[in-house]
Amino acid sequence: MVLSKSPGNGREQLDLFRALPGEMAVRDTQDLMAYPFFSLAKSRRTVPIDFQSGPVTVRVEGTGAHGIATIWDADILIWAASQIVEACDAGIRPSRRMRATPYEILRFIGRGTSRRDYQRLRAALDRLQSTTVATSIRETTGRRLHRFSWINEWKECADVQGRPLGIELILADWFFAGVLDEALVLTIDPAYFRLTGGIERWLYRLVRKHGGRQPEGWRFDFPYLHRKSGSLARPSDFACDLRALVARQSLPGYVLSIERRPGSPDILVFRPVPRMTRW
């Protein structure tokens, strides 16, 4: 997605927001948690993601060179959302135009800081920039589509002596607007970054969005989960992955179980881990 050169829309009209230092809560946006915006595979995916449910439409496309942005790439958007909310809470005006060092981003999302990790960060930024999304979410009529890339553009910055100053990126306005709406943002467990499987990560975000802290939890049947995930896995393989997750109980803060009914699809049940009572 190329920035418009018309007055008022160029880079020069966006204030530069320097990433805040220190520890902060991890935030995610509910729209991204509830719908299939990212590839769940570590291998390159070029097959588009298409999802339709009532008035909600999501179509995600990637290029042959980079493929669709993955759920691991979305960690960068979680970092950005956390920064924006932290700034707002501190009375600091955030901006879609952000600058941070690769080290700051990588440490926040629980990655290493080796040369290979820096290369993977650059590849993730390329996928976020080259992936295109068309969605009716937050479009009031349900018939109009908003089209964007997660990152409009990004670059590596240096001073006049060539010393690196970090990475500068410009977030999509659709994403930025969603983060600014407090009702659309949730905190997530930092342990999320340690989840290694694509379906595992996607399921945690879905569970966190729908279940929250409801004592009775939430239920989804397997076919619905498969459709909602956007996964290219066969339904039978996807079901095996869900059963393996129930066996491992690896989702932070939640307990998973399966309800089986004769002649009907299995149902995944998740409930929040009971909080300890202090005496």
C-alpha positions in Angstrom: 0.0 0.0 0.0 1.6 3.3 -1.1 1.0 6.4 0.9 -0.8 9.2 -0.9 1.3 12.1 -2.0 -1.6 14.5 -1.6 -1.4 17.2 1.1 -2.4 16.0 4.5 -1.7 12.3 3.9 2.1 12.2 3.5 4.7 11.1 6.0 5.5 14.7 6.8 2.0 15.1 8.2 2.5 12.3 10.8 4.2 13.0 14.1 7.0 10.6 15.0 6.2 8.5 18.0 9.3 7.1 19.7 8.6 3.8 21.4 8.4 4.0 25.2 11.0 2.2 27.3 10.4 -0.1 30.2 7.9 -2.9 31.1 4.3 -2.6 30.0 1.2 -4.7 29.8 0.7 -6.8 26.6 -2.3 -5.7 24.6 -4.1 -7.2 21.6 -7.1 -6.0 19.6 -10.3 -7.9 19.6 -10.9 -7.7 15.9 -7.6 -9.4 15.2 -8.3 -12.0 17.9 -11.7 -12.9 16.6 -11.2 -13.3 12.8 -8.7 -15.1 10.5 -6.3 -12.4 9.5 -3.1 -14.4 9.6 -1.5 -17.6 8.3 -1.1 -20.2 11.0 1.7 -22.0 9.1 5.4 -21.3 9.3 5.8 -22.2 5.7 4.9 -19.5 3.1 1.2 -19.3 2.3 0.0 -17.7 -0.9 -3.5 -19.1 -0.9 -5.8 -16.2 0.1 -7.8 -16.4 3.4 -11.5 -15.9 2.8 -14.0 -15.7 5.6 -17.7 -14.7 5.5 -20.1 -14.7 8.4 -23.2 -12.6 8.2 -22.2 -9.1 7.5 -18.5 -9.8 8.3 -16.2 -10.3 5.3 -12.4 -10.9 5.6 -10.1 -11.5 2.6 -6.4 -11.6 3.1 -3.9 -11.9 0.2 -0.1 -12.2 0.1 2.5 -11.9 -2.6 4.4 -14.8 -4.2 7.7 -13.3 -2.8 6.6 -13.0 0.8 3.3 -14.8 1.3 0.6 -13.9 3.8 1.7 -12.4 7.2 1.8 -15.1 9.9 0.5 -15.2 13.4 4.1 -14.9 14.6 4.4 -11.7 12.5 1.4 -10.4 14.3 3.6 -10.1 17.4 4.9 -6.9 16.0 1.3 -5.5 15.9 0.8 -6.6 19.5 4.0 -4.7 20.4 2.6 -1.7 18.6 -0.8 -1.9 20.2 0.9 -2.2 23.6 2.9 0.9 22.9 -0.1 3.0 21.7 -2.2 2.1 24.7 0.6 2.7 27.2 1.2 6.1 25.6 -2.5 7.0 25.8 -2.6 5.9 29.5 0.4 8.2 30.2 -1.2 11.2 28.5 1.2 11.0 25.5 -0.1 11.4 22.0 0.8 8.3 19.9 1.1 8.2 16.2 0.8 5.7 13.3 4.4 6.6 12.6 6.6 4.7 15.1 10.3 4.3 15.7 12.0 1.7 17.9 15.2 -0.3 17.8 14.9 -4.0 16.7 16.2 -4.9 20.1 13.3 -3.2 21.9 10.7 -5.0 19.7 12.4 -8.4 19.9 12.8 -8.3 23.6 9.1 -7.3 24.1 7.8 -10.2 22.0 10.1 -12.7 23.7 12.5 -13.3 20.9 16.3 -13.6 20.8 18.5 -10.8 19.6 20.9 -12.7 17.4 21.6 -11.7 13.8 19.2 -14.4 12.6 16.5 -12.9 14.9 17.1 -9.5 13.3 16.8 -11.0 9.9 13.5 -12.7 10.8 12.2 -9.4 12.1 12.9 -7.7 8.8 11.2 -10.6 7.0 8.1 -10.2 9.2 8.0 -6.5 8.5 8.1 -7.3 4.8 5.2 -9.7 5.1 3.1 -7.2 7.1 3.8 -4.6 4.5 3.0 -6.7 1.5 -0.1 -8.5 2.9 -3.3 -6.9 1.8 -6.6 -7.1 3.7 -10.1 -6.3 2.6 -12.7 -6.4 5.4 -16.2 -5.1 6.3 -15.4 -5.1 10.0 -16.2 -1.7 11.5 -17.8 -0.6 8.3 -21.3 0.4 9.4 -23.2 -0.8 6.4 -21.6 -4.2 6.3 -21.3 -4.0 2.5 -18.4 -1.6 2.1 -14.8 -3.0 2.3 -11.8 -1.3 3.9 -8.6 -2.2 2.1 -5.2 -1.8 3.6 -1.8 -3.4 4.5 -0.8 -3.9 8.1 2.2 -1.6 7.6 2.1 1.1 5.0 5.8 1.3 4.8 8.9 0.7 7.0 12.6 1.6 6.8 15.8 1.2 8.7 17.1 4.6 9.9 20.6 5.9 10.4 22.2 9.2 11.4 24.6 11.2 9.1 27.5 9.1 10.3 25.7 5.9 9.3 25.0 4.8 12.9 21.7 2.9 13.1 18.8 4.7 14.8 16.3 1.9 14.6 13.3 1.0 12.5 10.6 3.4 11.5 7.2 2.1 10.4 3.8 3.5 9.6 0.8 1.4 10.7 -2.4 1.1 8.8 -5.1 3.6 9.9 -7.6 0.8 10.3 -5.4 -0.9 12.8 -4.5 2.3 14.6 -8.1 3.4 15.0 -9.0 0.0 16.5 -6.2 0.3 19.1 -7.4 3.8 20.1 -10.8 2.4 20.9 -10.5 1.1 24.4 -13.5 -1.2 24.0 -11.6 -3.1 21.3 -8.4 -3.8 23.2 -7.7 -6.6 25.7 -4.6 -7.5 27.8 -3.1 -10.9 27.1 -0.8 -13.1 29.1 2.9 -12.5 28.2 3.2 -16.3 28.1 1.4 -16.1 24.8 4.7 -15.3 23.1 6.1 -18.6 24.3 3.4 -20.6 22.4 5.0 -22.2 19.5 2.2 -23.6 17.4 0.1 -21.6 14.9 -3.2 -23.2 15.9 -2.2 -22.9 19.6 -1.6 -19.2 19.3 -4.7 -18.6 17.3 -6.8 -20.6 19.7 -5.5 -18.6 22.7 -6.4 -15.3 21.2 -9.9 -16.6 20.3 -10.4 -18.0 23.8 -9.2 -14.8 25.4 -11.5 -12.7 23.2 -14.7 -14.7 23.7 -14.2 -16.3 27.1 -12.5 -13.6 29.1 -13.0 -14.4 32.7 -16.5 -15.9 32.3 -16.7 -18.7 35.0 -18.9 -20.9 32.7 -16.4 -20.6 29.9 -17.3 -20.9 26.2 -18.0 -23.6 23.7 -17.3 -24.0 19.9 -17.8 -27.1 17.8 -14.8 -28.3 15.8 -16.1 -27.5 12.3 -16.8 -23.9 13.3 -13.3 -23.5 14.8 -11.8 -24.9 11.6 -13.7 -22.4 9.5 -13.0 -19.5 11.8 -9.2 -20.2 11.8 -8.7 -19.9 8.1 -6.4 -22.9 8.3 -5.5 -24.9 5.2 -5.2 -28.1 7.3 -7.7 -30.9 6.6 -10.6 -30.9 9.1 -9.4 -34.3 10.4 -5.8 -33.0 10.9 -7.1 -29.8 12.5 -9.3 -31.9 14.9 -6.2 -33.9 15.9 -4.3 -30.6 16.6 -7.2 -29.5 18.9 -7.2 -32.8 20.8 -3.4 -32.5 21.2 -3.8 -29.1 22.7 -6.4 -30.4 25.1 -4.0 -33.1 26.2 -1.2 -30.6 26.7 -3.2 -27.9 28.4 -0.7 -25.2 27.2 -3.0 -22.2 26.9 -2.1 -19.8 29.8 -5.0 -19.0 32.0 -7.5 -21.6 30.5 -8.5 -25.2 30.9 -9.6 -27.0 27.8 -11.9 -30.1 27.5 -13.9 -31.8 24.8 -17.6 -32.7 24.9 -18.6 -35.6 22.7 -22.1 -36.2 21.5 -23.2 -39.2 19.4 -23.9 -38.2 15.8 -22.7 -34.6 16.3 -19.3 -32.8 16.0 -17.0 -32.7 19.0 -17.2 -29.5 21.0 -14.2 -27.7 22.5 -14.9 -26.2 25.9 -12.7 -23.8 27.6 -12.9 -22.3 31.1 -10.7 -19.8 32.9 -8.3 -21.3 35.5 -9.9 -20.6 38.9 -8.1 -17.7 40.7 -6.6 -18.4 44.1 -8.5 -16.9 47.0 -6.4 -14.9 49.4 -7.1 -15.2 53.1 
